[in-house]
């Protein structure tokens, strides 16, 4: 699917319980879709909504035992009944986001197609751990139905990041988009310390380490448990692979901050705003300070 050009839009978030942490209903201008967002503890109230009696596609979000983001993608003829089965069937999730249509425009084939596409995007991006054990192929759709489903998917992908779910966007695409939108940003930033050699870029919600960057295999004695677990998890998922005594990034990967990215590379604590530098040696901190000075 080609990259959709971002455009100004309006999104309405209705606080059904009157609180930001409560049940939320999300709608977007000129879109027939609707999302119901509920924490696990609120799911009983979500079941009472009419949207949950309709067909749709949903995600469950939570954390792995190591504290990494984890996701499950599913589809259902009746959203409420299916998600209810996961209350006792899956322990990891703390929130669900369920998408349906306000004009009954989603049928079984549509939601199966959306489920398959979301799983493909999440698996390809490899940013979150996936709880799904199978990855079904998309069902056959007519050219017109497939175009409609892709349009519905594109609108969903605008909403997910607003909820802190960036599992479906590859770090490669995000780095390229950010570079296009921020012409003043350096083409690339580099880290070269403690035997680690990395290349990365700033993105809107974090920092991307580029494929081919080399992390140090050894870890410092004082490395934080979280950093050690992050490195171990990335190795288990194949993002980091051993090569010639180092750990090489097999893909672009997005971290929450430049310091987390730097810490994974050097195997210990690191101030990413100082460790990452442009080709002339200017630190990320200096680059950010200069950028703010222009405002």
C-alpha positions as CSV (number, residue, x, y, z in Angstrom):
1,X,0.0,0.0,0.0
2,X,1.4,3.4,-0.9
3,X,2.2,6.0,1.7
4,X,-0.8,8.2,2.4
5,X,0.0,11.9,2.4
6,X,-0.9,13.4,5.8
7,X,-3.6,16.0,5.8
8,X,-5.3,18.2,8.4
9,X,-8.3,16.4,9.9
10,X,-10.6,16.5,12.9
11,X,-11.0,13.7,15.5
12,X,-13.6,13.7,18.2
13,X,-13.0,11.9,21.5
14,X,-16.2,11.4,23.6
15,X,-15.6,10.7,27.3
16,X,-18.5,8.5,28.0
17,X,-17.8,8.4,31.7
18,X,-16.8,12.1,31.9
19,X,-13.2,11.3,32.8
20,X,-10.1,11.1,30.6
21,X,-9.3,7.6,32.0
22,X,-12.8,6.3,31.4
23,X,-14.6,4.7,28.5
24,X,-13.9,6.7,25.3
25,X,-15.6,6.7,21.9
26,X,-13.5,8.1,19.0
27,X,-14.9,9.3,15.7
28,X,-13.2,11.0,12.7
29,X,-14.5,13.6,10.3
30,X,-15.8,12.1,7.0
31,X,-15.4,8.6,8.2
32,X,-18.0,5.9,9.0
33,X,-15.8,4.1,11.5
34,X,-16.0,4.4,15.3
35,X,-13.6,3.2,18.0
36,X,-14.5,2.2,21.5
37,X,-11.6,2.3,23.9
38,X,-11.9,0.6,27.3
39,X,-9.5,-0.5,30.1
40,X,-9.9,-4.0,31.2
41,X,-11.6,-2.9,34.5
42,X,-14.1,-0.9,32.4
43,X,-15.0,-3.6,30.0
44,X,-18.3,-4.5,31.6
45,X,-19.6,-1.0,30.9
46,X,-18.3,-1.2,27.4
47,X,-20.4,-4.3,26.8
48,X,-23.5,-2.3,27.2
49,X,-22.7,-0.1,24.2
50,X,-24.4,-0.9,20.9
51,X,-21.1,-0.8,19.0
52,X,-20.0,-3.9,20.9
53,X,-22.9,-5.9,19.4
54,X,-21.6,-5.3,15.8
55,X,-18.9,-6.9,13.7
56,X,-15.5,-5.3,13.8
57,X,-11.8,-5.6,14.4
58,X,-10.1,-5.1,17.8
59,X,-6.7,-5.0,19.5
60,X,-5.7,-5.9,23.0
61,X,-2.7,-4.0,24.5
62,X,-0.6,-4.6,27.5
63,X,3.0,-5.5,28.5
64,X,5.2,-8.6,28.4
65,X,6.7,-9.9,31.7
66,X,9.8,-7.9,30.8
67,X,7.8,-4.7,30.4
68,X,7.8,-4.4,26.6
69,X,4.7,-3.4,24.7
70,X,2.5,-6.3,23.6
71,X,-0.4,-6.6,21.2
72,X,-3.1,-9.0,20.1
73,X,-5.2,-8.4,17.0
74,X,-8.6,-10.1,16.4
75,X,-11.9,-9.8,14.6
76,X,-15.4,-10.8,15.5
77,X,-19.0,-11.0,14.3
78,X,-20.0,-9.6,17.7
79,X,-17.2,-7.6,19.2
80,X,-18.4,-7.8,22.8
81,X,-18.8,-11.6,22.9
82,X,-15.4,-12.2,21.4
83,X,-13.5,-9.8,23.6
84,X,-15.3,-11.1,26.7
85,X,-13.7,-14.5,26.0
86,X,-10.3,-12.8,26.4
87,X,-11.0,-11.6,29.9
88,X,-10.3,-15.1,31.2
89,X,-8.3,-16.4,28.2
90,X,-5.6,-13.8,28.1
91,X,-3.8,-12.3,31.1
92,X,-1.5,-9.7,29.6
93,X,-3.9,-7.1,28.3
94,X,-5.0,-4.0,30.1
95,X,-6.9,-2.1,27.4
96,X,-8.9,-2.9,24.3
97,X,-9.6,-0.7,21.2
98,X,-12.6,-2.0,19.1
99,X,-13.4,-0.6,15.7
100,X,-16.7,-0.9,14.0
101,X,-18.8,1.0,11.4
102,X,-21.6,3.4,12.1
103,X,-23.5,2.5,8.9
104,X,-23.1,-1.3,9.2
105,X,-20.5,-1.2,6.4
106,X,-18.3,-3.9,7.8
107,X,-19.1,-7.6,7.1
108,X,-17.3,-10.8,7.9
109,X,-14.9,-10.6,4.9
110,X,-14.1,-6.9,5.7
111,X,-13.1,-7.5,9.3
112,X,-11.1,-10.6,8.4
113,X,-9.3,-8.5,5.8
114,X,-8.6,-5.7,8.3
115,X,-7.3,-8.2,10.9
116,X,-5.0,-9.8,8.4
117,X,-3.6,-6.4,7.2
118,X,-3.1,-5.2,10.8
119,X,-1.2,-8.4,11.7
120,X,1.0,-8.1,8.6
121,X,1.8,-4.5,9.4
122,X,2.6,-5.3,13.0
123,X,4.7,-8.3,12.1
124,X,6.6,-6.4,9.4
125,X,7.2,-3.4,11.7
126,X,8.3,-5.7,14.6
127,X,8.1,-2.8,17.1
128,X,5.8,-4.6,19.6
129,X,5.6,-8.2,20.8
130,X,2.7,-10.0,19.2
131,X,0.5,-12.4,21.1
132,X,-1.1,-13.9,18.0
133,X,0.0,-17.4,17.2
134,X,-1.4,-17.5,13.6
135,X,-1.4,-15.0,10.8
136,X,-4.3,-15.6,8.5
137,X,-4.1,-14.6,4.8
138,X,-6.6,-11.9,3.8
139,X,-9.8,-13.2,2.3
140,X,-10.5,-12.6,-1.4
141,X,-12.3,-9.3,-1.9
142,X,-13.4,-7.5,-5.1
143,X,-11.3,-4.6,-6.2
144,X,-13.9,-2.2,-4.9
145,X,-14.3,-3.9,-1.6
146,X,-10.6,-4.1,-1.1
147,X,-10.2,-0.3,-1.8
148,X,-13.0,0.4,0.7
149,X,-11.2,-1.8,3.3
150,X,-7.9,-0.1,2.7
151,X,-9.5,3.3,3.2
152,X,-11.0,2.2,6.5
153,X,-7.6,0.8,7.5
154,X,-5.9,4.1,6.7
155,X,-8.2,6.0,9.0
156,X,-7.6,3.5,11.8
157,X,-3.9,4.0,11.4
158,X,-4.4,7.7,12.1
159,X,-6.2,6.9,15.3
160,X,-3.9,4.3,16.8
161,X,-0.9,6.6,17.5
162,X,-3.3,9.0,19.4
163,X,-3.8,6.1,21.8
164,X,-0.1,5.4,22.1
165,X,-0.2,2.4,19.8
166,X,2.6,2.6,17.3
167,X,2.9,-1.1,16.6
168,X,1.7,-0.8,13.0
169,X,4.2,1.8,11.7
170,X,7.7,0.6,10.7
171,X,10.6,2.7,12.1
172,X,11.8,3.0,8.5
173,X,8.7,4.7,7.3
174,X,8.5,7.0,10.4
175,X,12.1,8.1,10.0
176,X,11.6,8.9,6.3
177,X,8.4,10.8,7.0
178,X,10.0,12.8,9.8
179,X,13.0,13.7,7.7
180,X,10.7,15.0,5.0
181,X,8.7,17.1,7.3
182,X,11.6,18.5,9.3
183,X,14.0,19.7,6.6
184,X,16.2,21.4,9.3
185,X,16.9,18.1,11.0
186,X,20.2,16.4,10.3
187,X,20.2,13.6,7.8
188,X,21.6,11.2,10.3
189,X,23.0,11.1,13.8
190,X,25.9,8.8,14.9
191,X,27.0,7.1,18.0
192,X,30.6,5.8,18.5
193,X,31.5,4.9,22.0
194,X,32.5,1.9,24.1
195,X,32.8,-0.2,21.0
196,X,29.3,0.5,19.7
197,X,28.7,2.1,16.3
198,X,25.2,3.3,15.5
199,X,23.3,5.5,13.1
200,X,20.0,7.0,14.0
201,X,17.4,9.7,13.4
202,X,15.0,11.7,15.5
203,X,11.3,10.9,14.9
204,X,8.2,12.6,16.3
205,X,7.7,10.2,19.2
206,X,11.2,8.7,19.8
207,X,14.4,7.8,18.2
208,X,15.1,5.3,15.4
209,X,18.3,3.2,15.3
210,X,19.0,2.2,11.7
211,X,19.6,-1.3,10.3
212,X,23.3,-2.3,10.4
213,X,24.1,-0.4,13.6
214,X,26.4,-2.4,15.9
215,X,25.7,-2.7,19.6
216,X,28.3,-3.9,22.1
217,X,27.8,-7.5,23.1
218,X,29.1,-7.0,26.6
219,X,27.1,-5.1,29.3
220,X,28.3,-2.9,32.0
221,X,28.2,-4.1,35.6
222,X,25.9,-1.3,36.5
223,X,23.4,-1.8,33.7
224,X,19.8,-1.2,34.7
225,X,17.5,-4.3,34.7
226,X,15.2,-2.6,32.2
227,X,18.0,-2.0,29.8
228,X,19.3,-5.6,30.1
229,X,15.8,-6.9,29.5
230,X,15.3,-4.7,26.5
231,X,18.5,-6.0,24.9
232,X,17.5,-9.6,25.7
233,X,14.0,-9.1,24.2
234,X,15.4,-7.5,21.0
235,X,17.6,-10.6,20.6
236,X,14.7,-13.0,21.1
237,X,12.7,-11.1,18.5
238,X,15.6,-11.1,16.0
239,X,16.0,-7.3,16.0
240,X,19.5,-7.8,17.4
241,X,21.6,-10.6,16.0
242,X,25.2,-11.7,17.0
243,X,27.9,-11.0,14.3
244,X,31.6,-10.9,14.8
245,X,31.5,-10.4,18.5
246,X,28.8,-7.7,18.4
247,X,25.1,-7.4,18.2
248,X,23.8,-6.0,14.8
249,X,20.5,-4.4,14.2
250,X,18.7,-6.5,11.5
251,X,16.1,-3.7,10.9
252,X,15.4,-0.1,11.8
253,X,13.9,0.0,15.3
254,X,12.2,2.8,17.1
255,X,13.0,3.5,20.8
256,X,11.1,5.8,23.1
257,X,14.1,8.2,23.6
258,X,17.6,8.7,22.3
259,X,19.0,7.7,25.7
260,X,17.2,4.3,25.5
261,X,18.6,3.8,22.0
262,X,22.1,4.7,23.1
263,X,21.9,2.5,26.2
264,X,20.9,-0.5,24.2
265,X,23.9,0.1,21.8
266,X,26.5,0.6,24.5
267,X,25.1,-2.0,27.0
268,X,24.7,0.4,29.9
269,X,23.5,3.9,30.9
270,X,24.1,6.6,28.3
271,X,22.9,10.2,27.8
272,X,21.6,10.0,24.3
273,X,21.4,13.8,23.9
274,X,25.2,13.8,24.3
275,X,26.1,10.4,22.7
276,X,24.3,11.0,19.4
277,X,26.1,13.5,17.1
278,X,25.8,14.7,13.6
279,X,28.6,14.3,11.0
280,X,30.3,17.5,12.2
281,X,30.4,16.3,15.8
282,X,27.6,18.5,17.1
283,X,25.6,16.7,19.8
284,X,21.9,16.1,19.6
285,X,21.5,18.4,22.6
286,X,23.2,21.2,20.8
287,X,21.1,20.6,17.7
288,X,17.9,20.7,19.7
289,X,18.9,23.8,21.6
290,X,19.8,25.6,18.3
291,X,16.4,24.6,16.9
292,X,14.6,26.0,19.9
293,X,16.6,29.2,19.7
294,X,15.1,29.9,16.2
295,X,11.5,29.8,17.5
